[in-house]
Amino acid sequence: MKEEEKELEQTQEVPVYEIQKVKVNNSRLTAEYQERFREANYSNKVTKQSAQIVHDDLRYALSLLAPHVVSICEMPEADRINVTDPSDTDLNETLKDIVVTGYSKGGSAESAGVSIQAQKLLKSGKVLNITVPFVQYESEDGDGYEYSIELQQAISRCDYEVDAYLFEGKCGLRQESFDFDTPEESAIDATSQGDTVEITVKPKRRGRKKKEVEEPVAESSEPKAFDEFA
């Protein structure tokens, strides 16, 4: 009987998720992560590909890796931005042709680090795929990446938003317009940001009111010259 109770407790244990690899393609996210059960002392490696559109907070978190892309790769843009605290002008103007599409974490403890994947739109209109060399957050000889602390903080912010996307249902819905009124007792709060709309559903206080929401607009299958999340 005790063994059965122990097995029941193990099945009820809430796992700890550790994001390992992230890739955004066509505004959708694919992630690899470790699902760790500490009490049971085992873990699962999971790959999850979601059909939901990534939300704007995740897009912004990824954009904060762009300064590190140009800094680590010694691109000329690095001399014209503030890597430690990039401004809106840095991100939206100087680095407008740099799009971060993912990252891969590796190592552990003192050897932990990350490699970033990105794209650069060239003046010719062609797209340059960039794989940033693996960078450790800590260096034994003290001669590591100058902005390693800021890089680690930026990755942690991305992990937080990826976690919210995967496990908390935080996502964006592509939609042109809403067809309904939102009175004071509306059960839906809608906030539009760019080409996505984030929707929060609230419990209705009383009565029933009919709401009609347009289905997400299907994306065109016609290939683009430059997909910022290819």
DRENPA-3360 file (N, C-alpha, C; in nm, 2 decimals, always signed):
BEGIN
1 = MKEEEKEL = +0.08/-0.12/+0.00/+0.00/+0.00/+0.00/+0.09/+0.13/+0.00 ~ +0.20/+0.12/+0.08/+0.28/+0.24/+0.08/+0.35/+0.26/-0.05 ~ +0.39/+0.16/-0.12/+0.45/+0.17/-0.25/+0.36/+0.24/-0.35 ~ +0.23/+0.20/-0.34/+0.13/+0.26/-0.43/+0.11/+0.41/-0.40 ~ +0.11/+0.44/-0.27/+0.10/+0.58/-0.23/+0.22/+0.66/-0.28 ~ +0.34/+0.60/-0.27/+0.46/+0.67/-0.32/+0.46/+0.69/-0.47 ~ +0.41/+0.59/-0.55/+0.40/+0.61/-0.69/+0.30/+0.72/-0.72 ~ +0.19/+0.73/-0.65/+0.09/+0.83/-0.67/+0.15/+0.97/-0.65;
9 = EQTQEVPV = +0.23/+0.98/-0.54/+0.30/+1.11/-0.51/+0.39/+1.15/-0.63 ~ +0.46/+1.05/-0.68/+0.56/+1.08/-0.79/+0.48/+1.13/-0.92 ~ +0.36/+1.07/-0.94/+0.29/+1.11/-1.06/+0.23/+1.25/-1.04 ~ +0.21/+1.29/-0.92/+0.16/+1.43/-0.89/+0.27/+1.53/-0.88 ~ +0.39/+1.49/-0.89/+0.50/+1.59/-0.88/+0.50/+1.69/-1.00 ~ +0.51/+1.81/-0.97/+0.52/+1.91/-1.08/+0.66/+1.92/-1.13 ~ +0.68/+1.90/-1.26/+0.82/+1.90/-1.31/+0.88/+2.04/-1.32 ~ +1.01/+2.05/-1.33/+1.08/+2.18/-1.35/+1.13/+2.17/-1.50;
17 = YEIQKVKV = +1.09/+2.28/-1.57/+1.13/+2.29/-1.71/+1.25/+2.37/-1.73 ~ +1.35/+2.32/-1.81/+1.47/+2.39/-1.84/+1.48/+2.40/-1.99 ~ +1.46/+2.52/-2.04/+1.47/+2.55/-2.19/+1.61/+2.53/-2.24 ~ +1.63/+2.45/-2.34/+1.76/+2.42/-2.40/+1.78/+2.48/-2.54 ~ +1.68/+2.47/-2.62/+1.69/+2.52/-2.76/+1.56/+2.58/-2.80 ~ +1.57/+2.70/-2.87/+1.45/+2.77/-2.92/+1.48/+2.81/-3.07 ~ +1.37/+2.79/-3.15/+1.38/+2.83/-3.29/+1.24/+2.89/-3.33 ~ +1.24/+3.00/-3.39/+1.12/+3.07/-3.44/+1.12/+3.06/-3.59;
25 = NNSRLTAE = +1.01/+3.00/-3.64/+1.00/+2.99/-3.79/+0.86/+3.02/-3.83 ~ +0.84/+3.12/-3.92/+0.71/+3.16/-3.96/+0.62/+3.20/-3.85 ~ +0.68/+3.27/-3.75/+0.61/+3.32/-3.63/+0.57/+3.21/-3.54 ~ +0.61/+3.09/-3.56/+0.58/+2.98/-3.46/+0.70/+2.93/-3.40 ~ +0.69/+2.87/-3.28/+0.81/+2.84/-3.20/+0.82/+2.69/-3.19 ~ +0.95/+2.64/-3.20/+0.98/+2.50/-3.17/+1.09/+2.51/-3.06 ~ +1.06/+2.43/-2.95/+1.15/+2.44/-2.84/+1.19/+2.30/-2.79 ~ +1.32/+2.28/-2.75/+1.36/+2.16/-2.68/+1.39/+2.20/-2.53;
33 = YQERFREA = +1.34/+2.11/-2.44/+1.36/+2.14/-2.30/+1.37/+2.02/-2.22 ~ +1.43/+2.03/-2.10/+1.44/+1.92/-2.01/+1.32/+1.93/-1.91 ~ +1.25/+1.82/-1.89/+1.14/+1.81/-1.80/+1.19/+1.73/-1.68 ~ +1.23/+1.80/-1.57/+1.30/+1.73/-1.46/+1.20/+1.71/-1.35 ~ +1.21/+1.58/-1.30/+1.13/+1.54/-1.18/+1.24/+1.52/-1.07 ~ +1.25/+1.62/-0.98/+1.36/+1.61/-0.88/+1.34/+1.50/-0.78 ~ +1.22/+1.49/-0.73/+1.20/+1.39/-0.62/+1.21/+1.25/-0.68 ~ +1.16/+1.23/-0.80/+1.18/+1.09/-0.86/+1.31/+1.07/-0.92;
41 = NYSNKVTK = +1.39/+1.18/-0.93/+1.53/+1.18/-0.98/+1.54/+1.12/-1.12 ~ +1.46/+1.18/-1.21/+1.48/+1.15/-1.36/+1.43/+1.27/-1.44 ~ +1.46/+1.27/-1.57/+1.42/+1.38/-1.65/+1.39/+1.33/-1.79 ~ +1.31/+1.40/-1.86/+1.27/+1.37/-2.00/+1.32/+1.49/-2.09 ~ +1.36/+1.45/-2.21/+1.40/+1.55/-2.31/+1.28/+1.56/-2.40 ~ +1.23/+1.68/-2.41/+1.10/+1.70/-2.49/+1.13/+1.80/-2.60 ~ +1.08/+1.77/-2.72/+1.07/+1.87/-2.83/+0.93/+1.90/-2.86 ~ +0.90/+2.03/-2.86/+0.76/+2.08/-2.88/+0.75/+2.18/-2.99;
49 = QSAQIVHD = +0.67/+2.15/-3.08/+0.64/+2.25/-3.19/+0.50/+2.30/-3.18 ~ +0.49/+2.43/-3.17/+0.36/+2.49/-3.14/+0.30/+2.56/-3.27 ~ +0.17/+2.55/-3.28/+0.10/+2.61/-3.40/+0.06/+2.76/-3.36 ~ +0.07/+2.80/-3.24/+0.04/+2.93/-3.19/+0.14/+3.03/-3.23 ~ +0.10/+3.15/-3.27/+0.19/+3.26/-3.31/+0.25/+3.31/-3.18 ~ +0.38/+3.34/-3.19/+0.46/+3.39/-3.08/+0.41/+3.53/-3.04 ~ +0.41/+3.57/-2.91/+0.36/+3.69/-2.86/+0.46/+3.80/-2.87 ~ +0.43/+3.93/-2.86/+0.52/+4.04/-2.89/+0.63/+4.05/-2.78;
57 = DLRYALSL = +0.59/+4.01/-2.66/+0.70/+4.01/-2.55/+0.81/+3.92/-2.58 ~ +0.78/+3.80/-2.64/+0.88/+3.71/-2.68/+0.96/+3.76/-2.80 ~ +0.89/+3.83/-2.90/+0.97/+3.89/-3.01/+1.07/+3.99/-2.96 ~ +1.02/+4.07/-2.86/+1.11/+4.18/-2.81/+1.22/+4.12/-2.73 ~ +1.20/+4.02/-2.66/+1.31/+3.95/-2.58/+1.41/+3.90/-2.68 ~ +1.37/+3.84/-2.79/+1.47/+3.79/-2.88/+1.54/+3.90/-2.95 ~ +1.47/+4.01/-2.97/+1.54/+4.13/-3.04/+1.66/+4.18/-2.95 ~ +1.65/+4.16/-2.82/+1.75/+4.21/-2.73/+1.88/+4.13/-2.74;
65 = LAPHVVSI = +1.87/+4.02/-2.82/+1.99/+3.94/-2.84/+2.07/+3.99/-2.97 ~ +2.00/+4.07/-3.05/+2.07/+4.13/-3.17/+2.19/+4.20/-3.14 ~ +2.20/+4.29/-3.04/+2.32/+4.36/-3.01/+2.44/+4.27/-2.98 ~ +2.41/+4.15/-2.92/+2.51/+4.06/-2.89/+2.56/+3.98/-3.02 ~ +2.47/+3.97/-3.11/+2.50/+3.90/-3.24/+2.61/+3.99/-3.31 ~ +2.59/+4.12/-3.32/+2.68/+4.20/-3.39/+2.81/+4.22/-3.31 ~ +2.80/+4.22/-3.18/+2.92/+4.24/-3.09/+3.01/+4.12/-3.10 ~ +2.95/+4.00/-3.08/+3.03/+3.87/-3.08/+3.09/+3.85/-3.22;
73 = CEMPEADR = +3.01/+3.88/-3.32/+3.06/+3.86/-3.46/+3.14/+3.97/-3.52 ~ +3.17/+4.07/-3.43/+3.25/+4.19/-3.47/+3.20/+4.26/-3.60 ~ +3.07/+4.28/-3.60/+3.01/+4.35/-3.72/+3.02/+4.50/-3.69 ~ +3.02/+4.58/-3.80/+3.04/+4.72/-3.79/+2.93/+4.79/-3.71 ~ +2.81/+4.73/-3.70/+2.70/+4.79/-3.63/+2.73/+4.79/-3.48 ~ +2.82/+4.71/-3.43/+2.85/+4.70/-3.29/+2.90/+4.83/-3.24 ~ +2.97/+4.91/-3.32/+3.03/+5.04/-3.28/+2.93/+5.15/-3.28 ~ +2.81/+5.13/-3.32/+2.71/+5.23/-3.33/+2.59/+5.21/-3.23;
81 = INVTDPSD = +2.61/+5.11/-3.14/+2.50/+5.09/-3.05/+2.55/+5.07/-2.91 ~ +2.46/+5.07/-2.81/+2.49/+5.05/-2.67/+2.45/+4.90/-2.65 ~ +2.55/+4.82/-2.64/+2.52/+4.67/-2.62/+2.46/+4.64/-2.49 ~ +2.51/+4.71/-2.38/+2.46/+4.68/-2.25/+2.31/+4.73/-2.23 ~ +2.28/+4.84/-2.29/+2.14/+4.89/-2.27/+2.09/+4.95/-2.40 ~ +2.06/+4.87/-2.50/+2.02/+4.92/-2.63/+1.90/+5.00/-2.63 ~ +1.90/+5.11/-2.71/+1.78/+5.20/-2.72/+1.69/+5.15/-2.82 ~ +1.57/+5.21/-2.83/+1.48/+5.18/-2.94/+1.54/+5.21/-3.08;
89 = TDLNETLK = +1.62/+5.31/-3.08/+1.68/+5.35/-3.21/+1.78/+5.24/-3.25 ~ +1.86/+5.19/-3.15/+1.95/+5.08/-3.17/+1.88/+4.96/-3.23 ~ +1.77/+4.92/-3.17/+1.70/+4.80/-3.21/+1.62/+4.82/-3.34 ~ +1.56/+4.93/-3.35/+1.47/+4.95/-3.47/+1.53/+5.01/-3.59 ~ +1.64/+5.08/-3.57/+1.71/+5.14/-3.69/+1.84/+5.08/-3.72 ~ +1.94/+5.09/-3.63/+2.07/+5.04/-3.65/+2.07/+4.89/-3.68 ~ +1.99/+4.82/-3.60/+1.99/+4.67/-3.61/+1.86/+4.62/-3.68 ~ +1.80/+4.70/-3.76/+1.67/+4.66/-3.82/+1.69/+4.54/-3.92;
97 = DIVVTGYS = +1.81/+4.52/-3.97/+1.83/+4.41/-4.07/+1.88/+4.29/-4.00 ~ +1.89/+4.29/-3.87/+1.94/+4.17/-3.79/+1.81/+4.11/-3.72 ~ +1.78/+3.99/-3.75/+1.67/+3.93/-3.68/+1.71/+3.80/-3.62 ~ +1.69/+3.79/-3.49/+1.73/+3.67/-3.41/+1.62/+3.56/-3.43 ~ +1.66/+3.44/-3.47/+1.56/+3.34/-3.50/+1.57/+3.23/-3.39 ~ +1.66/+3.23/-3.30/+1.67/+3.13/-3.20/+1.80/+3.13/-3.12 ~ +1.81/+3.03/-3.03/+1.93/+3.02/-2.95/+1.94/+2.87/-2.90 ~ +2.07/+2.83/-2.87/+2.09/+2.70/-2.82/+2.18/+2.71/-2.70;
105 = KGGSAESA = +2.14/+2.65/-2.59/+2.22/+2.66/-2.46/+2.30/+2.53/-2.45 ~ +2.41/+2.54/-2.38/+2.50/+2.43/-2.36/+2.58/+2.44/-2.24 ~ +2.65/+2.33/-2.20/+2.74/+2.33/-2.09/+2.66/+2.34/-1.96 ~ +2.73/+2.34/-1.85/+2.66/+2.35/-1.72/+2.75/+2.42/-1.62 ~ +2.69/+2.47/-1.51/+2.77/+2.54/-1.41/+2.86/+2.64/-1.47 ~ +3.00/+2.63/-1.44/+3.09/+2.73/-1.49/+3.11/+2.73/-1.64 ~ +3.07/+2.62/-1.71/+3.09/+2.60/-1.85/+2.97/+2.64/-1.93 ~ +2.86/+2.68/-1.86/+2.74/+2.71/-1.93/+2.75/+2.83/-2.02;
113 = GVSIQAQK = +2.68/+2.83/-2.13/+2.68/+2.93/-2.23/+2.58/+2.92/-2.34 ~ +2.59/+2.99/-2.45/+2.48/+2.99/-2.55/+2.54/+3.03/-2.68 ~ +2.47/+2.98/-2.79/+2.50/+3.01/-2.92/+2.37/+3.07/-2.98 ~ +2.38/+3.18/-3.05/+2.26/+3.25/-3.11/+2.25/+3.23/-3.26 ~ +2.13/+3.21/-3.31/+2.10/+3.20/-3.45/+2.03/+3.32/-3.50 ~ +2.07/+3.37/-3.61/+2.01/+3.50/-3.66/+2.02/+3.51/-3.81 ~ +1.96/+3.61/-3.86/+1.96/+3.64/-4.01/+1.99/+3.79/-4.03 ~ +2.06/+3.82/-4.14/+2.09/+3.95/-4.17/+2.04/+3.98/-4.32;
121 = LLKSGKVL = +1.96/+4.08/-4.34/+1.92/+4.11/-4.47/+2.03/+4.20/-4.54 ~ +2.08/+4.15/-4.64/+2.19/+4.22/-4.71/+2.13/+4.33/-4.81 ~ +2.22/+4.42/-4.85/+2.18/+4.53/-4.94/+2.13/+4.47/-5.08 ~ +2.18/+4.35/-5.11/+2.14/+4.29/-5.24/+2.01/+4.23/-5.23 ~ +1.95/+4.22/-5.11/+1.82/+4.16/-5.09/+1.83/+4.01/-5.05 ~ +1.95/+3.96/-5.05/+1.97/+3.82/-5.01/+1.98/+3.81/-4.85 ~ +1.96/+3.70/-4.80/+1.96/+3.68/-4.65/+2.08/+3.60/-4.61 ~ +2.15/+3.65/-4.52/+2.27/+3.58/-4.46/+2.23/+3.51/-4.33;
129 = NITVPFVQ = +2.24/+3.38/-4.33/+2.22/+3.31/-4.20/+2.34/+3.31/-4.11 ~ +2.32/+3.34/-3.99/+2.43/+3.36/-3.89/+2.42/+3.26/-3.78 ~ +2.52/+3.19/-3.75/+2.53/+3.11/-3.63/+2.64/+3.17/-3.55 ~ +2.61/+3.23/-3.44/+2.71/+3.30/-3.35/+2.79/+3.19/-3.28 ~ +2.92/+3.20/-3.27/+3.00/+3.11/-3.19/+2.95/+3.10/-3.05 ~ +2.96/+2.98/-2.99/+2.92/+2.95/-2.86/+3.00/+3.04/-2.76 ~ +2.93/+3.10/-2.67/+2.99/+3.19/-2.57/+2.96/+3.15/-2.43 ~ +3.07/+3.13/-2.35/+3.05/+3.09/-2.21/+3.01/+3.22/-2.13;
137 = YESEDGDG = +2.93/+3.20/-2.03/+2.89/+3.31/-1.94/+3.01/+3.35/-1.85 ~ +3.09/+3.25/-1.81/+3.20/+3.27/-1.72/+3.33/+3.22/-1.79 ~ +3.44/+3.29/-1.76/+3.56/+3.25/-1.82/+3.67/+3.24/-1.71 ~ +3.74/+3.12/-1.71/+3.84/+3.10/-1.61/+3.95/+3.20/-1.61 ~ +3.99/+3.24/-1.73/+4.11/+3.33/-1.74/+4.07/+3.47/-1.74 ~ +3.93/+3.50/-1.73/+3.88/+3.64/-1.72/+3.89/+3.71/-1.86 ~ +3.92/+3.63/-1.96/+3.93/+3.69/-2.10/+3.82/+3.65/-2.19 ~ +3.70/+3.64/-2.13/+3.58/+3.60/-2.21/+3.51/+3.71/-2.27;
145 = YEYSIELQ = +3.39/+3.69/-2.31/+3.30/+3.79/-2.37/+3.28/+3.91/-2.28 ~ +3.30/+4.03/-2.33/+3.29/+4.15/-2.25/+3.16/+4.17/-2.19 ~ +3.05/+4.13/-2.26/+2.91/+4.15/-2.22/+2.84/+4.02/-2.18 ~ +2.92/+3.93/-2.12/+2.86/+3.80/-2.09/+2.75/+3.81/-1.98 ~ +2.76/+3.90/-1.89/+2.65/+3.91/-1.79/+2.52/+3.96/-1.85 ~ +2.53/+4.06/-1.94/+2.42/+4.11/-2.01/+2.36/+4.01/-2.10 ~ +2.44/+3.93/-2.16/+2.40/+3.82/-2.25/+2.32/+3.72/-2.17 ~ +2.37/+3.68/-2.06/+2.30/+3.58/-1.97/+2.17/+3.63/-1.92;
153 = QAISRCDY = +2.16/+3.76/-1.89/+2.03/+3.82/-1.85/+1.93/+3.82/-1.97 ~ +1.98/+3.85/-2.09/+1.89/+3.85/-2.20/+1.84/+3.71/-2.24 ~ +1.92/+3.61/-2.22/+1.88/+3.47/-2.24/+1.78/+3.43/-2.14 ~ +1.80/+3.47/-2.01/+1.70/+3.44/-1.91/+1.57/+3.51/-1.94 ~ +1.57/+3.63/-1.99/+1.44/+3.70/-2.03/+1.37/+3.62/-2.14 ~ +1.45/+3.57/-2.23/+1.39/+3.49/-2.34/+1.33/+3.36/-2.29 ~ +1.40/+3.29/-2.20/+1.35/+3.17/-2.13/+1.22/+3.20/-2.06 ~ +1.21/+3.31/-1.99/+1.09/+3.34/-1.92/+0.97/+3.36/-2.02;
161 = EVDAYLFE = +0.99/+3.42/-2.13/+0.88/+3.44/-2.23/+0.85/+3.31/-2.30 ~ +0.95/+3.23/-2.33/+0.93/+3.10/-2.39/+0.85/+3.01/-2.30 ~ +0.88/+3.02/-2.17/+0.81/+2.94/-2.07/+0.66/+2.98/-2.07 ~ +0.64/+3.11/-2.07/+0.50/+3.16/-2.07/+0.42/+3.12/-2.20 ~ +0.49/+3.12/-2.31/+0.43/+3.07/-2.43/+0.40/+2.92/-2.43 ~ +0.49/+2.84/-2.38/+0.47/+2.70/-2.39/+0.37/+2.65/-2.28 ~ +0.38/+2.70/-2.16/+0.31/+2.64/-2.05/+0.20/+2.73/-1.99 ~ +0.19/+2.85/-2.03/+0.09/+2.94/-1.97/-0.01/+2.99/-2.08;
169 = GKCGLRQE = +0.01/+2.95/-2.20/-0.09/+2.99/-2.30/-0.07/+3.13/-2.35 ~ +0.04/+3.19/-2.33/+0.06/+3.33/-2.37/+0.11/+3.33/-2.52 ~ +0.02/+3.38/-2.61/+0.05/+3.38/-2.75/-0.02/+3.49/-2.82 ~ +0.02/+3.51/-2.94/-0.05/+3.62/-3.02/-0.14/+3.55/-3.13 ~ -0.25/+3.62/-3.16/-0.34/+3.57/-3.27/-0.34/+3.68/-3.38 ~ -0.31/+3.63/-3.50/-0.31/+3.72/-3.61/-0.45/+3.74/-3.66 ~ -0.49/+3.87/-3.66/-0.63/+3.90/-3.68/-0.64/+4.05/-3.73 ~ -0.72/+4.07/-3.83/-0.73/+4.21/-3.89/-0.82/+4.30/-3.80;
177 = SFDFDTPE = -0.93/+4.25/-3.75/-1.03/+4.33/-3.68/-1.12/+4.24/-3.59 ~ -1.19/+4.31/-3.50/-1.29/+4.25/-3.42/-1.43/+4.29/-3.46 ~ -1.52/+4.20/-3.45/-1.66/+4.22/-3.50/-1.76/+4.24/-3.39 ~ -1.71/+4.26/-3.26/-1.80/+4.27/-3.15/-1.78/+4.39/-3.07 ~ -1.89/+4.43/-3.00/-1.88/+4.54/-2.90/-1.82/+4.49/-2.77 ~ -1.75/+4.58/-2.70/-1.69/+4.54/-2.57/-1.75/+4.62/-2.46 ~ -1.87/+4.59/-2.41/-1.94/+4.67/-2.31/-1.86/+4.64/-2.17 ~ -1.91/+4.71/-2.07/-1.84/+4.71/-1.94/-1.83/+4.57/-1.89;
185 = ESAIDATS = -1.93/+4.48/-1.91/-1.93/+4.35/-1.86/-1.88/+4.25/-1.96 ~ -1.80/+4.29/-2.06/-1.75/+4.20/-2.16/-1.66/+4.10/-2.09 ~ -1.66/+3.98/-2.15/-1.58/+3.87/-2.09/-1.44/+3.87/-2.16 ~ -1.42/+3.96/-2.25/-1.29/+3.95/-2.33/-1.22/+4.09/-2.33 ~ -1.10/+4.09/-2.29/-1.01/+4.21/-2.30/-0.92/+4.18/-2.42 ~ -0.92/+4.28/-2.52/-0.83/+4.26/-2.64/-0.74/+4.37/-2.64 ~ -0.61/+4.34/-2.66/-0.50/+4.44/-2.67/-0.43/+4.42/-2.80 ~ -0.43/+4.51/-2.89/-0.36/+4.50/-3.02/-0.22/+4.55/-3.01;
193 = QGDTVEIT = -0.12/+4.47/-3.06/+0.02/+4.52/-3.07/+0.07/+4.47/-3.20 ~ +0.09/+4.57/-3.29/+0.15/+4.54/-3.42/+0.05/+4.45/-3.50 ~ +0.11/+4.34/-3.55/+0.02/+4.25/-3.63/-0.03/+4.13/-3.54 ~ -0.02/+4.14/-3.41/-0.08/+4.04/-3.33/-0.18/+4.10/-3.23 ~ -0.26/+4.02/-3.18/-0.36/+4.06/-3.08/-0.36/+3.96/-2.97 ~ -0.33/+4.01/-2.85/-0.33/+3.93/-2.73/-0.47/+3.94/-2.66 ~ -0.52/+3.82/-2.63/-0.66/+3.82/-2.58/-0.65/+3.75/-2.44 ~ -0.72/+3.82/-2.34/-0.74/+3.77/-2.21/-0.88/+3.74/-2.18;
201 = VKPKRRGR = -0.92/+3.62/-2.15/-1.06/+3.58/-2.12/-1.09/+3.59/-1.97 ~ -1.19/+3.67/-1.93/-1.23/+3.69/-1.79/-1.36/+3.62/-1.76 ~ -1.38/+3.58/-1.64/-1.51/+3.52/-1.60/-1.62/+3.62/-1.62 ~ -1.74/+3.58/-1.67/-1.85/+3.67/-1.68/-1.91/+3.69/-1.55 ~ -1.96/+3.82/-1.52/-2.01/+3.85/-1.39/-2.16/+3.80/-1.38 ~ -2.24/+3.82/-1.49/-2.37/+3.77/-1.49/-2.43/+3.77/-1.63 ~ -2.53/+3.68/-1.65/-2.59/+3.68/-1.78/-2.51/+3.62/-1.89 ~ -2.56/+3.62/-2.01/-2.49/+3.57/-2.12/-2.50/+3.67/-2.24;
209 = KKKEVEEP = -2.38/+3.69/-2.30/-2.38/+3.78/-2.41/-2.31/+3.72/-2.52 ~ -2.36/+3.73/-2.64/-2.31/+3.66/-2.76/-2.19/+3.74/-2.81 ~ -2.07/+3.68/-2.82/-1.96/+3.74/-2.88/-1.92/+3.67/-3.01 ~ -1.88/+3.74/-3.11/-1.83/+3.69/-3.23/-1.69/+3.74/-3.26 ~ -1.60/+3.65/-3.27/-1.46/+3.68/-3.30/-1.42/+3.62/-3.43 ~ -1.36/+3.70/-3.51/-1.31/+3.65/-3.64/-1.20/+3.54/-3.62 ~ -1.20/+3.44/-3.70/-1.10/+3.34/-3.70/-0.96/+3.41/-3.74 ~ -0.85/+3.36/-3.68/-0.72/+3.41/-3.72/-0.70/+3.40/-3.87;
217 = VAESSEPK = -0.65/+3.51/-3.93/-0.63/+3.52/-4.08/-0.52/+3.42/-4.12 ~ -0.55/+3.34/-4.21/-0.45/+3.24/-4.26/-0.34/+3.32/-4.33 ~ -0.21/+3.28/-4.30/-0.10/+3.34/-4.36/-0.08/+3.30/-4.50 ~ -0.04/+3.39/-4.59/-0.02/+3.35/-4.73/+0.09/+3.25/-4.74 ~ +0.07/+3.15/-4.83/+0.17/+3.05/-4.86/+0.27/+3.10/-4.95 ~ +0.25/+3.22/-5.01/+0.35/+3.27/-5.10/+0.48/+3.31/-5.03 ~ +0.60/+3.26/-5.07/+0.72/+3.28/-4.99/+0.76/+3.43/-5.00 ~ +0.82/+3.48/-4.89/+0.87/+3.61/-4.88/+1.01/+3.62/-4.91;
225 = AFDEFA = +1.06/+3.74/-4.96/+1.20/+3.76/-4.99/+1.28/+3.75/-4.86 ~ +1.22/+3.79/-4.75/+1.29/+3.79/-4.62/+1.19/+3.77/-4.51 ~ +1.20/+3.65/-4.45/+1.11/+3.62/-4.34/+1.18/+3.64/-4.22 ~ +1.14/+3.75/-4.14/+1.21/+3.79/-4.02/+1.21/+3.68/-3.91 ~ +1.13/+3.57/-3.93/+1.14/+3.46/-3.83/+1.15/+3.33/-3.91 ~ +1.23/+3.33/-4.02/+1.25/+3.21/-4.10/+1.33/+3.11/-4.02;
% end
